[in-house]
Every structure is written in C-alpha cells, then in structure tokens.
Amino acid sequence: MSSIWVNKYEPQTLEDLVCTESIRAKLKSMIDKKDVGSMRLFYGSPGHGKTTATRVIIKEIDAQYKEENCSDKTQIDFLRDVITPFAKTVSINGLKKIVFL
C-alpha cells in the first residue's frame, strides 16, 4: 500500500501533536466537550499544524465532516451547491457535522 510520507506519519491523536501544554489543554477541552462551537478559527503561517490539529479534533470527536480547500472556491455557487446541502442534512449515524474550510 503506497501512501504519501507526510500523510502516513502525520499526528493521529491529540497526544501526537507537537504543541504547548496550554494549546493542548484548549484542544482537549473542545474534544472532551465534543463541542467546537459554531466557528473556530486557527490562523498562522503555513506549516504550523493548523490543518493537522483540525483533522485530529475531527477524528477524536468522531464527527462527520466535509473538508474543502477554499483557495480556489471563490464562487457563491460553491456555498449554495456544496456546503449548504451538507450542513442542512442530519447525519445518518447521529454524528456531529463539521464543515472544514
């Protein structure tokens, strides 16, 4: 089975993430509550682990999610045709739903 090295070895759990204890505590709090709120914003320079941390949170919460790279999705039709239908429907398994842009 071939896999991209970066994806194969990226952190899979909160304990695997390289971060400060204060950040780990905040992320753990979100995971324990299974509540990321209606909006969370991670920001910073490329390569600091924002996407990886988000994927770990989604995995630990066990949520249904839709991940989209919005760098090339600038039309309102993308929101209407892709994101809104996903967000409006109920998860079959009763899982929380997360839109990760």
All heavy atoms as an XYZ file, in Angstrom:
803
protein
N       0.858     -1.183      0.000
C       0.000      0.000      0.000
C       0.895      1.234      0.000
O       1.711      1.431      0.885
C      -0.884     -0.050      1.245
C      -1.670      1.200      1.467
S      -2.316      1.169      3.142
C      -3.944      1.624      2.907
N       0.766      2.049     -1.011
C       1.587      3.246     -1.069
C       0.829      4.417     -0.453
O      -0.392      4.485     -0.510
C       1.978      3.562     -2.503
O       0.847      3.965     -3.231
N       1.581      5.304      0.158
C       0.987      6.467      0.809
C       1.997      7.592      0.793
O       3.197      7.359      0.807
C       0.607      6.107      2.251
O       0.051      7.225      2.892
N       1.485      8.807      0.771
C       2.385      9.953      0.847
C       2.993      9.963      2.240
O       2.286      9.823      3.244
C       1.616     11.259      0.562
C       1.061     11.228     -0.855
C       2.502     12.474      0.786
C       0.184     12.413     -1.204
N       4.299     10.110      2.346
C       5.008     10.037      3.624
C       4.416     10.984      4.655
O       4.208     10.606      5.801
C       6.493     10.359      3.399
C       7.330     10.102      4.611
C       7.964      8.942      4.928
C       7.602     11.021      5.670
N       8.609      9.079      6.125
C       8.412     10.353      6.604
C       7.244     12.332      5.935
C       8.870     10.945      7.765
C       7.690     12.922      7.099
C       8.495     12.239      7.991
N       4.132     12.210      4.249
C       3.604     13.213      5.179
C       2.280     12.747      5.778
O       2.056     12.859      6.975
C       3.429     14.576      4.467
C       2.734     15.571      5.358
C       4.759     15.113      4.005
N       1.409     12.211      4.948
C       0.115     11.736      5.435
C       0.263     10.480      6.284
O      -0.464     10.296      7.257
C      -0.836     11.469      4.271
C      -1.198     12.732      3.528
O      -1.066     13.832      4.045
N      -1.621     12.577      2.303
N       1.182      9.632      5.918
C       1.383      8.378      6.648
C       1.852      8.627      8.074
O       1.452      7.921      8.989
C       2.400      7.517      5.907
C       2.610      6.148      6.501
C       3.544      5.330      5.661
C       3.767      3.959      6.255
N       4.698      3.174      5.455
N       2.687      9.641      8.283
C       3.283      9.877      9.592
C       2.756     11.118     10.318
O       3.288     11.492     11.348
C       4.805      9.947      9.469
C       5.385      8.622      9.046
C       5.803      8.399      7.746
C       5.465      7.567      9.945
C       6.305      7.174      7.348
C       5.975      6.337      9.567
C       6.391      6.151      8.269
O       6.885      4.934      7.882
N       1.703     11.746      9.800
C       1.168     12.914     10.490
C       0.490     12.483     11.792
O       0.041     11.347     11.912
C       0.203     13.697      9.600
C      -1.138     13.062      9.410
C      -2.048     13.877      8.506
O      -1.713     15.016      8.153
O      -3.104     13.355      8.142
N       0.420     13.375     12.779
C      -0.216     13.030     14.058
C      -1.651     12.564     13.862
O      -2.393     13.127     13.056
C      -0.180     14.352     14.829
C       0.950     15.119     14.229
C       0.956     14.734     12.779
N      -2.035     11.530     14.605
C      -3.380     10.974     14.523
C      -4.206     11.245     15.776
O      -5.425     11.147     15.746
C      -3.304      9.459     14.296
C      -2.604      9.068     13.018
C      -3.337      9.540     11.782
O      -4.538      9.365     11.667
N      -2.609     10.154     10.863
N      -3.535     11.549     16.886
C      -4.224     11.795     18.152
C      -3.713     13.094     18.763
O      -2.665     13.614     18.358
C      -3.986     10.662     19.170
O      -2.594     10.651     19.530
C      -4.391      9.310     18.606
N      -4.425     13.574     19.756
C      -4.018     14.800     20.438
C      -2.634     14.636     21.060
O      -1.824     15.560     21.032
C      -5.049     15.165     21.505
C      -4.820     16.448     22.276
C      -4.784     17.647     21.338
C      -5.891     16.644     23.333
N      -2.343     13.467     21.582
C      -1.040     13.219     22.209
C       0.095     13.266     21.192
O       1.229     13.570     21.545
C      -1.034     11.874     22.935
C      -1.901     11.833     24.174
C      -3.400     11.763     23.869
O      -3.798     11.195     22.825
O      -4.172     12.315     24.667
N      -0.213     12.983     19.942
C       0.805     13.004     18.880
C       1.176     14.419     18.440
O       2.237     14.621     17.860
C       0.311     12.251     17.640
C       0.111     10.765     17.866
O       0.647     10.227     18.846
O      -0.606     10.147     17.046
N       0.281     15.383     18.667
C       0.537     16.756     18.219
C       1.704     17.377     18.980
O       1.836     17.187     20.191
C      -0.697     17.640     18.436
C      -1.856     17.467     17.476
C      -3.011     18.374     17.893
C      -1.454     17.776     16.057
N       2.516     18.118     18.267
C       3.598     18.879     18.889
C       3.068     20.281     19.121
O       2.843     21.036     18.165
C       4.855     18.909     17.987
C       5.935     19.760     18.609
C       5.348     17.499     17.713
N       2.801     20.606     20.384
C       2.258     21.916     20.724
C       2.515     22.199     22.199
O       2.935     21.305     22.941
C       0.765     22.007     20.412
S      -0.257     20.819     21.277
N       2.265     23.424     22.608
C       2.447     23.777     24.014
C       1.356     23.128     24.852
O       0.294     22.756     24.336
C       2.401     25.303     24.221
O       1.086     25.763     23.889
C       3.433     26.020     23.368
N       1.604     23.008     26.138
C       0.611     22.402     27.030
C      -0.667     23.235     27.101
O      -1.752     22.689     27.238
C       1.194     22.173     28.422
C       2.152     21.000     28.481
C       1.542     19.705     27.942
O       0.390     19.358     28.293
O       2.219     19.031     27.146
N      -0.545     24.567     26.991
C      -1.754     25.399     27.053
C      -2.631     25.174     25.816
O      -3.856     25.108     25.928
C      -1.401     26.880     27.207
O      -0.700     27.354     26.082
N      -2.015     25.032     24.662
C      -2.783     24.750     23.445
C      -3.392     23.358     23.531
O      -4.558     23.160     23.212
C      -1.907     24.897     22.186
C      -1.565     26.368     21.972
C      -2.590     24.305     20.955
C      -0.577     26.636     20.870
N      -2.609     22.384     24.015
C      -3.115     21.024     24.151
C      -4.326     21.000     25.096
O      -5.314     20.323     24.840
C      -2.032     20.082     24.668
C      -2.446     18.624     24.659
C      -1.349     17.685     25.170
N      -0.030     17.970     24.676
C       0.446     17.596     23.488
N      -0.319     16.919     22.662
N       1.674     17.880     23.126
N      -4.272     21.770     26.189
C      -5.383     21.828     27.146
C      -6.634     22.413     26.491
O      -7.749     21.918     26.714
C      -4.983     22.640     28.367
N      -6.465     23.450     25.669
C      -7.624     24.050     24.980
C      -8.236     23.062     23.990
O      -9.457     22.923     23.913
C      -7.207     25.327     24.255
C      -6.915     26.474     25.184
C      -6.425     27.688     24.435
C      -6.011     28.778     25.416
N      -5.444     29.937     24.739
N      -7.385     22.374     23.234
C      -7.880     21.393     22.271
C      -8.558     20.228     22.989
O      -9.618     19.763     22.586
C      -6.741     20.886     21.388
C      -6.062     21.917     20.485
C      -4.912     21.279     19.730
C      -7.044     22.563     19.541
N      -7.957     19.789     24.101
C      -8.541     18.692     24.877
C      -9.903     19.078     25.425
O     -10.835     18.264     25.440
C      -7.614     18.274     26.008
C      -8.136     17.094     26.805
C      -7.068     16.502     27.673
C      -7.530     15.346     28.527
N      -8.680     14.597     28.133
N     -10.047     20.319     25.843
C     -11.325     20.793     26.357
C     -12.406     20.708     25.274
O     -13.525     20.260     25.534
C     -11.191     22.229     26.856
O     -12.435     22.751     27.211
N     -12.077     21.128     24.062
C     -13.028     21.039     22.949
C     -13.392     19.587     22.665
O     -14.549     19.258     22.447
C     -12.454     21.681     21.686
C     -12.421     23.177     21.729
S     -12.073     23.928     20.121
C     -10.498     23.248     19.682
N     -12.379     18.718     22.680
C     -12.602     17.306     22.386
C     -13.450     16.662     23.484
O     -14.395     15.931     23.202
C     -11.259     16.570     22.204
C     -10.579     17.036     20.912
C     -11.456     15.058     22.208
C      -9.136     16.633     20.769
N     -13.127     16.943     24.742
C     -13.873     16.356     25.862
C     -15.343     16.770     25.842
O     -16.223     15.965     26.128
C     -13.249     16.744     27.197
C     -11.914     16.050     27.441
O     -11.605     15.073     26.721
O     -11.175     16.491     28.338
N     -15.594     18.024     25.485
C     -16.974     18.521     25.413
C     -17.666     18.087     24.125
O     -18.877     18.241     23.991
C     -16.990     20.050     25.479
C     -16.541     20.623     26.792
C     -16.514     22.137     26.705
C     -15.886     22.751     27.924
N     -15.714     24.204     27.765
N     -16.855     17.569     23.181
C     -17.345     17.254     21.827
C     -18.071     18.462     21.236
O     -19.125     18.339     20.615
C     -18.246     16.029     21.838
C     -17.507     14.760     22.184
C     -18.357     13.546     21.934
C     -17.622     12.299     22.320
N     -16.813     11.737     21.297
N     -17.473     19.624     21.481
C     -18.089     20.864     21.022
C     -17.004     21.819     20.542
O     -16.207     22.304     21.340
C     -18.881     21.506     22.151
C     -19.611     22.760     21.700
O     -19.761     22.953     20.480
O     -20.032     23.531     22.570
N     -17.000     22.077     19.260
C     -16.037     23.025     18.710
C     -16.685     24.380     18.487
O     -16.074     25.276     17.932
C     -15.395     22.508     17.399
C     -14.538     21.302     17.677
C     -16.435     22.204     16.352
N     -17.917     24.527     18.910
C     -18.605     25.798     18.725
C     -19.071     25.953     17.295
O     -18.851     25.104     16.447
N     -19.732     27.047     17.045
C     -20.249     27.266     15.707
C     -19.154     27.728     14.756
O     -19.290     27.633     13.560
C     -21.370     28.303     15.731
O     -20.878     29.518     16.231
N     -18.059     28.233     15.307
C     -16.941     28.625     14.452
C     -15.663     28.672     15.262
O     -15.628     29.202     16.360
C     -17.164     30.001     13.850
C     -16.057     30.380     12.886
S     -16.149     32.088     12.350
C     -14.988     32.834     13.469
N     -14.632     28.084     14.751
C     -13.298     28.191     15.326
C     -12.396     28.658     14.202
O     -12.551     28.251     13.058
C     -12.780     26.845     15.832
C     -13.474     26.356     17.039
C     -12.976     27.078     18.274
N     -13.697     26.507     19.395
C     -13.902     27.144     20.514
N     -13.447     28.348     20.693
N     -14.559     26.577     21.478
N     -11.444     29.460     14.549
C     -10.526     29.972     13.548
C      -9.109     29.712     14.010
O      -8.702     30.191     15.066
C     -10.754     31.475     13.345
C      -9.881     32.169     12.322
C     -10.159     31.617     10.924
C     -10.161     33.659     12.343
N      -8.390     28.898     13.260
C      -6.970     28.688     13.513
C      -6.236     29.539     12.490
O      -6.566     29.516     11.308
C      -6.581     27.225     13.313
C      -7.123     26.288     14.361
C      -7.101     24.926     14.152
C      -7.625     26.748     15.571
C      -7.578     24.044     15.103
C      -8.105     25.890     16.535
C      -8.078     24.528     16.293
N      -5.252     30.264     12.926
C      -4.524     31.107     11.993
C      -3.032     31.031     12.287
O      -2.615     30.663     13.379
C      -5.011     32.565     12.072
C      -4.812     33.200     13.422
C      -3.652     33.922     13.705
C      -5.763     33.066     14.425
C      -3.458     34.486     14.956
C      -5.573     33.633     15.669
C      -4.418     34.343     15.931
O      -4.220     34.891     17.168
N      -2.249     31.368     11.303
C      -0.802     31.368     11.445
C      -0.154     31.057     10.107
O      -0.823     30.805      9.104
N       1.147     31.071     10.143
C       1.925     30.809      8.928
C       1.758     29.357      8.487
O       1.456     28.489      9.311
C       3.404     31.085      9.201
O       3.580     32.404      9.642
N       2.006     29.104      7.215
C       1.944     27.719      6.735
C       2.934     26.835      7.496
O       4.029     27.265      7.856
C       2.359     27.831      5.264
C       2.102     29.253      4.885
C       2.313     30.051      6.137
N       2.518     25.597      7.739
C       3.417     24.633      8.357
C       3.375     24.567      9.870
O       4.165     23.850     10.477
N       2.452     25.279     10.493
C       2.378     25.262     11.951
C       1.400     24.224     12.500
O       1.238     24.116     13.708
C       2.029     26.651     12.493
C       3.209     27.560     12.521
N       3.429     28.507     11.546
C       4.243     27.644     13.374
C       4.546     29.147     11.822
N       5.068     28.638     12.927
N       0.726     23.487     11.643
C      -0.112     22.385     12.095
C      -1.593     22.687     12.251
O      -2.310     21.948     12.915
N      -2.054     23.765     11.641
C      -3.478     24.126     11.767
C      -4.371     23.035     11.178
O      -5.319     22.592     11.823
C      -3.746     25.465     11.068
C      -2.951     26.636     11.620
C      -3.157     27.892     10.806
C      -2.700     27.802      9.384
N      -1.260     27.712      9.158
N      -4.063     22.600      9.976
C      -4.859     21.568      9.321
C      -4.748     20.251     10.080
O      -5.754     19.568     10.307
C      -4.411     21.392      7.857
O      -4.605     22.632      7.180
C      -5.179     20.288      7.160
N      -3.555     19.900     10.497
C      -3.352     18.658     11.238
C      -4.120     18.675     12.551
O      -4.793     17.703     12.896
C      -1.855     18.422     11.497
O      -1.167     18.357     10.241
C      -1.614     17.140     12.267
N      -4.056     19.776     13.280
C      -4.791     19.886     14.547
C      -6.289     19.762     14.299
O      -6.993     19.083     15.056
C      -4.468     21.205     15.236
N      -6.786     20.374     13.242
C      -8.205     20.302     12.919
C      -8.605     18.871     12.597
O      -9.644     18.384     13.067
C      -8.542     21.235     11.746
O      -8.160     22.567     12.092
C     -10.013     21.197     11.414
N      -7.804     18.181     11.827
C      -8.112     16.786     11.491
C      -8.108     15.898     12.741
O      -8.938     14.991     12.864
C      -7.131     16.261     10.459
C      -7.363     16.847      9.088
C      -6.399     16.296      8.071
N      -6.659     16.879      6.760
C      -5.722     17.087      5.860
N      -4.466     16.758      6.107
N      -6.029     17.619      4.703
N      -7.170     16.144     13.644
C      -7.121     15.380     14.902
C      -8.390     15.623     15.711
O      -9.003     14.681     16.230
C      -5.860     15.737     15.720
C      -5.973     15.243     17.149
C      -4.618     15.164     15.059
N      -8.814     16.873     15.815
C     -10.033     17.205     16.568
C     -11.230     16.486     15.956
O     -12.024     15.857     16.665
C     -10.264     18.727     16.602
C      -9.217     19.390     17.485
C     -11.664     19.052     17.112
C      -9.174     20.898     17.347
N     -11.365     16.554     14.644
C     -12.489     15.907     13.961
C     -12.470     14.403     14.231
O     -13.505     13.800     14.524
C     -12.460     16.204     12.449
C     -12.796     17.673     12.196
C     -13.413     15.286     11.692
C     -12.550     18.134     10.776
N     -11.293     13.801     14.150
C     -11.170     12.360     14.380
C     -11.515     12.004     15.820
O     -12.227     11.038     16.078
C      -9.747     11.912     14.036
C      -9.544     10.430     14.100
C      -8.152     10.074     13.642
C      -7.965      8.575     13.620
N      -6.647      8.207     13.128
N     -11.014     12.788     16.779
C     -11.244     12.495     18.195
C     -12.705     12.713     18.587
O     -13.232     12.014     19.440
C     -10.314     13.326     19.075
C      -8.845     13.038     18.837
C      -8.160     12.341     19.984
O      -8.780     12.161     21.040
O      -6.985     11.973     19.808
N     -13.347     13.684     17.971
C     -14.761     13.938     18.254
C     -15.631     12.887     17.557
O     -16.753     12.637     17.963
C     -15.162     15.363     17.797
C     -14.538     16.393     18.712
C     -16.667     15.534     17.771
C     -14.782     17.818     18.294
N     -15.087     12.246     16.544
C     -15.815     11.279     15.734
C     -16.994     11.957     15.046
O     -18.152     11.611     15.251
C     -16.292     10.089     16.571
C     -16.803      8.948     15.696
O     -16.347      8.838     14.535
O     -17.663      8.199     16.165
N     -16.658     12.956     14.253
C     -17.684     13.746     13.569
C     -17.696     13.420     12.082
O     -16.692     13.011     11.514
C     -17.402     15.230     13.765
N     -18.842     13.644     11.479
C     -18.947     13.593     10.025
C     -18.479     14.961      9.547
O     -18.850     15.977     10.123
C     -20.389     13.343      9.604
C     -20.571     13.224      8.127
C     -22.030     12.978      7.746
O     -22.889     12.828      8.586
N     -22.282     12.971      6.451
N     -17.661     14.999      8.517
C     -17.139     16.299      8.099
C     -17.034     16.408      6.591
O     -17.040     15.422      5.872
C     -15.775     16.560      8.743
C     -14.660     15.686      8.216
C     -13.799     16.159      7.253
C     -14.485     14.399      8.682
C     -12.774     15.364      6.765
C     -13.468     13.593      8.210
C     -12.617     14.083      7.251
O     -11.612     13.291      6.762
N     -16.955     17.653      6.170
C     -16.708     17.988      4.773
C     -15.511     18.916      4.776
O     -15.538     19.968      5.398
C     -17.915     18.669      4.157
C     -17.707     19.051      2.714
C     -19.028     18.937      1.987
C     -18.876     18.865      0.502
N     -18.319     17.608      0.016
N     -14.446     18.508      4.125
C     -13.227     19.310      4.056
C     -13.061     19.830      2.642
O     -13.111     19.069      1.682
C     -12.009     18.462      4.443
C     -10.709     19.219      4.405
C      -9.518     18.389      4.872
O      -9.702     17.310      5.441
O      -8.388     18.842      4.636
N     -12.881     21.129      2.531
C     -12.706     21.764      1.223
C     -11.577     22.787      1.291
O     -11.474     23.545      2.245
C     -13.988     22.496      0.796
C     -15.157     21.600      0.501
C     -15.031     20.840     -0.804
O     -14.223     21.223     -1.668
O     -15.765     19.847     -0.952
N     -10.754     22.811      0.268
C      -9.733     23.840      0.127
C     -10.387     25.012     -0.590
O     -10.731     24.931     -1.758
C      -8.550     23.316     -0.687
C      -7.468     24.353     -0.864
O      -7.659     25.527     -0.576
N      -6.322     23.909     -1.339
N     -10.575     26.089      0.117
C     -11.319     27.228     -0.438
C     -10.446     28.221     -1.194
O     -10.936     29.248     -1.645
C     -12.083     27.937      0.675
S     -13.441     26.931      1.251
N      -9.186     27.925     -1.351
C      -8.314     28.829     -2.103
C      -8.809     29.006     -3.529
O      -8.671     30.078     -4.112
C      -6.884     28.280     -2.139
O      -6.375     28.204     -0.839
N      -9.375     27.949     -4.085
C      -9.833     28.020     -5.469
C     -11.354     28.000     -5.585
O     -11.901     27.911     -6.666
C      -9.226     26.873     -6.278
C      -9.494     25.519     -5.665
O      -9.948     25.461     -4.508
O      -9.238     24.500     -6.344
N     -12.042     28.076     -4.473
C     -13.515     28.047     -4.478
C     -14.028     29.430     -4.072
O     -14.315     29.686     -2.923
C     -14.029     26.999     -3.499
C     -13.390     25.645     -3.628
C     -14.318     24.699     -4.297
C     -13.951     23.260     -4.273
N     -12.674     22.767     -4.408
N     -14.129     30.320     -5.020
C     -14.476     31.702     -4.704
C     -15.882     32.093     -5.127
O     -16.296     33.222     -4.901
C     -13.464     32.665     -5.367
O     -13.490     32.445     -6.774
C     -12.066     32.446     -4.824
N     -16.613     31.178     -5.723
C     -17.946     31.500     -6.209
C     -19.009     31.199     -5.157
O     -18.904     30.224     -4.418
C     -18.262     30.704     -7.478
C     -17.269     30.916     -8.602
C     -17.252     32.352     -9.090
O     -18.284     32.994     -9.174
N     -16.072     32.854     -9.400
N     -20.041     32.007     -5.091
C     -21.138     31.799     -4.146
C     -21.850     30.483     -4.426
O     -22.407     29.861     -3.518
C     -22.118     32.995     -4.159
C     -23.105     32.920     -2.989
C     -22.880     33.048     -5.469
C     -22.492     33.072     -1.644
N     -21.818     30.020     -5.676
C     -22.461     28.755     -6.026
C     -21.843     27.590     -5.254
O     -22.528     26.611     -4.952
C     -22.368     28.485     -7.525
C     -23.225     29.444     -8.328
O     -24.200     29.981     -7.750
O     -22.926     29.675     -9.512
N     -20.564     27.668     -4.944
C     -19.911     26.622     -4.147
C     -20.586     26.515     -2.778
O     -20.888     25.423     -2.308
C     -18.418     26.935     -3.991
C     -17.741     26.100     -2.943
C     -17.522     24.748     -3.160
C     -17.327     26.663     -1.753
C     -16.902     23.971     -2.195
C     -16.704     25.889     -0.788
C     -16.491     24.546     -1.014
N     -20.844     27.652     -2.163
C     -21.529     27.667     -0.870
C     -22.942     27.108     -1.004
O     -23.364     26.256     -0.223
C     -21.566     29.091     -0.309
C     -22.248     29.277      1.024
C     -21.516     28.512      2.117
C     -22.328     30.741      1.375
N     -23.660     27.564     -2.012
C     -25.051     27.131     -2.220
C     -25.162     25.660     -2.601
O     -26.055     24.951     -2.140
C     -25.697     27.966     -3.316
C     -26.001     29.367     -2.921
C     -26.748     30.075     -4.056
N     -26.895     31.477     -3.760
C     -26.543     32.463     -4.577
N     -26.049     32.188     -5.763
N     -26.713     33.720     -4.223
N     -24.277     25.198     -3.469
C     -24.410     23.862     -4.040
C     -23.701     22.760     -3.255
O     -24.080     21.594     -3.359
C     -23.888     23.840     -5.481
C     -24.657     24.791     -6.387
O     -25.806     25.156     -6.034
O     -24.104     25.178     -7.437
N     -22.675     23.110     -2.494
C     -21.878     22.080     -1.816
C     -21.996     22.165     -0.294
O     -22.347     21.180      0.361
C     -20.389     22.182     -2.237
C     -19.542     21.163     -1.513
C     -20.253     22.020     -3.746
N     -21.719     23.323      0.265
C     -21.657     23.455      1.723
C     -23.049     23.453      2.355
O     -23.304     22.720      3.313
C     -20.882     24.725      2.129
C     -19.452     24.668      1.569
C     -20.880     24.889      3.631
C     -18.645     23.479      2.008
N     -23.963     24.254      1.831
C     -25.301     24.360      2.433
C     -26.040     23.022      2.463
O     -26.568     22.652      3.517
C     -26.130     25.437      1.707
O     -25.437     26.690      1.811
C     -27.503     25.579      2.324
N     -26.073     22.257      1.378
C     -26.758     20.963      1.455
C     -26.146     20.022      2.506
O     -26.860     19.316      3.208
C     -26.605     20.376      0.050
C     -26.407     21.560     -0.829
C     -25.648     22.553      0.009
N     -24.828     20.014      2.609
C     -24.179     19.173      3.619
C     -24.577     19.613      5.026
O     -24.927     18.798      5.873
C     -22.649     19.227      3.471
C     -21.917     18.523      4.585
C     -21.794     17.140      4.573
C     -21.364     19.232      5.633
C     -21.127     16.477      5.592
C     -20.700     18.588      6.663
C     -20.582     17.207      6.634
N     -24.531     20.916      5.267
C     -24.819     21.447      6.606
C     -26.288     21.283      6.993
O     -26.600     21.129      8.170
C     -24.414     22.916      6.667
N     -27.185     21.308      6.025
C     -28.622     21.224      6.319
C     -29.102     19.813      6.631
O     -30.131     19.646      7.266
C     -29.435     21.767      5.142
C     -29.502     23.261      5.102
C     -30.448     23.687      4.007
C     -30.702     25.178      4.057
N     -31.654     25.602      3.029
N     -28.379     18.810      6.175
C     -28.836     17.444      6.385
C     -28.378     16.914      7.740
O     -27.404     17.387      8.312
C     -28.309     16.511      5.279
O     -26.885     16.550      5.294
C     -28.840     16.929      3.926
N     -29.100     15.924      8.226
C     -28.768     15.293      9.502
C     -27.877     14.093      9.222
O     -28.081     13.367      8.255
C     -30.062     14.833     10.215
C     -29.742     14.080     11.486
C     -30.970     16.011     10.483
N     -26.894     13.890     10.083
C     -26.015     12.736      9.939
C     -26.799     11.453     10.160
O     -27.585     11.344     11.099
C     -24.879     12.829     10.955
O     -24.133     11.635     10.952
N     -26.605     10.471      9.321
C     -27.296      9.190      9.435
C     -26.954      8.513     10.761
O     -27.789      7.907     11.394
C     -26.923      8.268      8.253
C     -27.409      8.873      6.947
C     -27.479      6.871      8.447
C     -26.913      8.164      5.714
N     -25.709      8.634     11.206
C     -25.247      7.967     12.425
C     -25.492      8.808     13.669
O     -25.097      8.405     14.751
C     -23.753      7.688     12.371
C     -23.260      7.238     11.029
O     -23.906      7.428     10.018
N     -22.116      6.646     11.006
N     -26.056      9.993     13.519
C     -26.242     10.877     14.665
C     -24.966     11.602     15.063
O     -24.882     12.153     16.160
N     -23.967     11.609     14.199
C     -22.698     12.269     14.492
C     -22.835     13.781     14.323
O     -23.681     14.255     13.572
C     -21.585     11.760     13.557
C     -21.280     10.276     13.603
C     -20.256      9.933     12.533
C     -20.777      9.873     14.973
N     -21.964     14.514     15.003
C     -21.876     15.949     14.764
C     -21.357     16.137     13.348
O     -20.646     15.296     12.815
C     -20.920     16.607     15.751
C     -21.467     16.702     17.130
C     -20.592     17.636     17.952
C     -21.184     17.826     19.309
N     -22.141     18.879     19.383
N     -21.719     17.269     12.755
C     -21.241     17.572     11.407
C     -20.353     18.804     11.467
O     -20.687     19.784     12.137
C     -22.418     17.804     10.470
C     -23.241     16.538     10.277
C     -24.370     16.747      9.340
C     -23.862     16.618      7.943
N     -24.918     16.637      6.934
N     -19.234     18.734     10.781
C     -18.275     19.833     10.763
C     -17.939     20.168      9.323
O     -17.682     19.275      8.513
C     -16.988     19.456     11.527
C     -17.305     19.230     13.009
C     -15.912     20.505     11.349
C     -16.145     18.732     13.825
N     -17.956     21.453      9.008
C     -17.507     21.927      7.709
C     -16.132     22.533      7.939
O     -15.964     23.469      8.705
C     -18.471     22.998      7.121
C     -17.931     23.511      5.802
C     -19.860     22.414      6.944
N     -15.132     21.968      7.291
C     -13.725     22.352      7.477
C     -13.261     23.002      6.178
O     -13.080     22.342      5.173
C     -12.932     21.095      7.826
C     -11.451     21.262      7.868
C     -10.848     22.460      8.208
C     -10.635     20.173      7.598
C      -9.481     22.574      8.262
C      -9.260     20.286      7.648
C      -8.681     21.491      7.972
N     -13.122     24.331      6.213
C     -12.716     25.073      5.017
C     -11.299     25.563      5.167
O     -10.906     26.035      6.187
C     -13.660     26.265      4.790
C     -15.143     25.929      4.719
C     -15.956     27.201      4.675
C     -15.413     25.071      3.505
